[in-house]
C-alpha cells in the first residue's frame, strides 16, 4: 500500500514539474522574440496583408510582417500563414532539401545559440506540430491536417 501511495505522489510530482516547465509566450518566447526578431517584425512593421501587397519595398527597408503580439505571431503558426514560422526558423534538418529557413541565421550569433533558440520555439509550438505545411496544398506539400493543427501548443 505504501508503494502505491509513493508511486502516486511520484507521478503527481512529475506531472506538476512538467506543467511548471511548460514553455509559454510570456515567459520564454516574448523575451527571445524581443531580442532576435523585434527590430524587423516589431510595432513599426506592416501587418501581413500590407506586407504582402508591397513585400519588395518592405524587405528593402528591413521590415518583415508584424509579429509584436501573441495574436500576430500565431498567425504564422496556425492561420492564415500556416507553418511560416516553422519554414522560416528551421535549421534545415527537418526540410526535404536540408536548407535552413531564411530567418534561421538571425536566431543567434553561433550555431549553438541558434539551435538552443530553435529548440525553445519547437517546444513552444509542439515538437509534433513543427510542420512546414501550409493551409492549402502547394506543389508536393499537402495542406495541413486538422490532426496536425490539434498538436499546436503555443501556450500564452
Secondary structure, DSSP 4 states (H G I P E B T S, - for coil): -HHHHHHHHHHHHHHHHHHHT---IIIIIHHHHHHHTHHHHSTTSPPHHHHHHTHHHHHHTT------SHHHHHTTTTSSSTTHHHHHH--STTSSS-PPPTTGGGG-SSHHHHHHHHHHHHHHH-GGG-----SS-BTTBPPPPHHHHHT-----
